[in-house]
Amino acid sequence: MKQEAAKPIAFTYECIPCAMGSLITLFKKGMVPEDKQDLIFRTLLKYFSELNYKQSPPEIGQQMHQIIKNLLNNPDPYAEIKIKFNRLLLDLYPELKKRITEAEDPFGFALRLAIAGNVIDFGPNNKFDIHDTIKKAKSVNLAVNNSQELKRSIARSKTLLYLGDNAGEVVMDRLFLETINHSNVYFAVRGAPIINDITEADAKFVGMNKIAKIISNGDDAPGTILKNTSDEFREIFESADLIISKGQGNYESLSNCQKNIFFILMAKCDHVAKHLGCKKGDFVVKGNPN
């Protein structure tokens, strides 16, 4: 029996503390001058008092961070921290590649590493230990486990579109794509900087262009809001017979998508975990029932 697609995820009141938490992270890490902190904080409080709550979290995140960038007169406040984590994960690449090659189940281990990399996020939840998460990846259970269905779908697919998420973790995405060794892969990036999300520059920096065709989605939301993406991206999105969607932002914006799509992510908040039927912090590989 055909199952109903999941309902789209809407922004709720409980999302506000998480959203403001990403702003506080900017303050704590010295990425916002002290003389601008009060103005930005008050501007965003006013914004949240007037916004349309029927939008998805990535739409709200896009608007919120555009306000921050405008007030800072800085198109990419996270530039330095993205470079830091791209380099950190590239340093780990040779060892992780070796561990995947030697693993009893290279596909399963590479998939879990890709999800483990999803912990690198300076949006709503910004505390993480990447080394500890990598250590757990080999044995962690998947709270939602459609990994074998994903493996079979990869083998059948002619065109694979992989929706990237954050800088740093893109190294794990590269390792996973190298492991599955698909002959026709598109790797989608954001059209412009937003938080620490992946851009074309980040993808090329870690060598993703060696194994996939990099394509911009033409938008700067921290997710994939199809109505705002470029014609070129939507054409590939529609023609791909398999889409792998990485990270919570992409899930929040595509959870009710009617394509052959698999979501791989770590549930980073209770709101999304409830939608997925798991707990916060769980690893998930969820296929579209349609």
N, C-alpha and C positions, 0 to 999 in steps of 0.2 A: 504493500500500500504506500502510495506517495505521501510523504510527510510534509507538513507545512514548514515553510522557511521561518527562520527565527525572526522575531520582531526587531525592528531597528532599536539601537540603544540611544536613549535621550539623555541629555544633561539633566542632573537633578541637584537639589540643594546640597546633598552630601558631596558633590563634586567640587564645590567652591573651596573648601579647605585644601583639597589637593591642588587645585589650580593656583591658589595663593601660595601654596608651599613651593611651587616652582619659582615664584617670584622671590621668596625668602632665600631660596638657594642661590639665586643671583646675587642677593645682598651679601650673604655669608661668604661667598667665594670671591668677593671683591670685584664683581663684574659690573656693578652699578655704583657710580660715585655717590658718596654720602649726601652731597648737596642735591641730588636728584631723587633720592629714595622716597622722601615724603611725598613729593609730587606724583611719582609713579604709583605709589601705594594708594593714595587718595583717588587718583584717576581711575584705577582699576576697581576700587570699591564702588565708585559711582557707576562704572560700566556694568558691574554685576547686579546692581539694583535696578537696571533698566533693560537687561537683555531678554531675548526671546528664548525661553527654556525648551522650546520644541526642537531646537537644533541639536546636532550630535556633539559629543565632547570635542572631536577634532575641529569642528567649525568654531566652537567657542575658543579653543586653544589658538586657532589661527588669528582670530580677531584680537584676543588678549595679547599675544606676542607681537602683533603688528603695532599695537599701542606702545608696548615697551620699546620696540625698535625705533619708532618715530620719536619718542621722548628722549631716547638716548642718542638719536641721530647716528645709529649704528645698525647696519643691515644684518650683522651676524655676531651678536654678543657671545655666542658659544664657540666661536672659531678656534680659540686656543685650546679649549678643553676637548674639542673634537679631534684635533691633531694629536693631543696627548694620548687619547684612547685608541686612535688608529695605530699609533706607534707601539703602544703597549701590547695590543693584540697581535700586531705583526711580529713582534719579538717572540711571542708564544707560538706563532704559526708552525715553525719546523717541528717542535715537540708535539704539538697537537696533530699534525699531519702523520707523524710516526705512530702515535697512539691509535689513530683511526685505522691506519694500515694494518696494525698488529691486532686490532680488536676482533673478537669472535664474530661480532656482527657489525661490520663497518658502517652499514647504512643506519642502523639503529643508534650507534654511538655518535655518528656525525649529525644525525637529526637532533639528538638530545643536546649536543654541543651548540647547535644553532639556536635552540630554544634557550639554553643557558646564557648565551650571549645577550639575550633579550633583557637581562637584568641591568644592562648598561643604559641608564635613562636619567636625564636631569629634568624630566617633566614632573609629574605628580609625586612620584616616590623616588627619592634620590639617594637613599642609603643602600649600599650594596658592597659585596666582597666578591669580585669576579673570580679570584683564585679559588675561593671556597665553593663557589657555584660550579666552576669547571670540575672540581674534585667530585662533586655530587652527581654530575651529569651521567657518569657511566652506569650507575645503579638506580637512579631515580625512576620511580614509577610514573607513568603518564596518567593523570587523572581522567582525561578523555583520550582514548587511544585508538585513532583510526590510521595508525602508521602503516599497517599492511595494505589497507585500501589505497593509501597514498603511494606506496611502492608500486602497486599494480597499475595505478593510474599513470605514474611516471613512465613505466615501461610501454604503455599503450599510446602515450601522447606524441604528437608530431611537433607541437609548438608549446613551450613552457614559458609562462610569464611569472617571474618571481618579484614580488613587491617588497622592496627593502624597507628597513625601518630606521635604525640608528647607526651613527658612526661608531667605530670600535667593533661592534658586533658584526659588522659587514665582513670582517675577517672570517667569522664562523660561518656566515652565509657562503662565502667563497669555498671553504672547506667542504661544506655539504654539497654544493653544486659540483665540485671536483669529484666527490665520491659517487654521485649518481651518474656523472659523465653523460649528460644528455646532449644530443647533437644540435639542438636549436633552442637556445635559452635567451630570453630578454630579461634584463635586470632593471627594474624601475626605481628611479630616485625622485626626490622632491625637485620641483622646478626652481626653488630658491631656498635659502637657509631658513630654517624654523627650528627652534630649540637645538637639540643635537641630532636631528634627523639627517639621514644620508642625502648627500648631494652628488652630482656627477664628479666633482673634484675629489670627494672622499672615496667614491667607488674606484676611481682610477688610481688614487694614491695606494690602495691596497691590492691593486692588480686584478680587479674584477673584469676589466676590459679584455683580459687574456682568455677568459672562459665564457663570456657572455656579451651580448650586445646591450650596451647601456642606453636606456631611454628615459628622458625626463617625463614626468607626468604633467608638467606644465603648471603646477599649482604649488603653493607653499603651506598647505594645511599639514598638521602632524597626523596624517591619515590619507585615505584615498577617497575624496569626495568627487565622484564620477562627473557630476554636472559641471564641475569647475575645471576638469582636466582638459588637456589639449585634444584636438581632433586626432592627431597622430597617435597619442596614447590610447584613446578610446577605440580606435580601429584595431590596435594590437590586442587590447583587452577583450574585445568582442570576438576576434578571430582565434585567439589562443584556445586550445582544447584542454589546457590545464593551467590553473593559476594557483600559486603558493603564496599565501598572504602572511607576511611576517609581522608580529608584534600587535600590541593591544590597540594602537591607534588605527591600524588598518582593519582590525576586527570591528572596532566601534563604528566605522564608516561603511563596512561591507557585510555586516552580519546577516543581512537579508538578501544578499546577492543571489541571483538565479543562475549562476554559472557553475561549472565544475571547479570548485575552489576549496582548497584546504587551508585552514588557519593554524599556524604554528606559533605559539606564544606562551609566555608566563603571565598568569592572571595577576595583575598588579594592584587591584583594588577589590573590595567586597562587592561593589556594584556590578562590575563586569564578571567577577567570579560567579555570582548568583545567576547571571544571564547564561553562563557557560555550564552551570550545574556542577561547580567545583569550589575549591577554597582559594583564598588569596595566597599567592606563592606557588600554586600548582602549575605543572607543565601540562600543556594541552596540544594535541594534534586532532583537530576537528574537521571532518569533511562536511560539505553541504549535502543534506539529505536529498536534495533535488538533482 
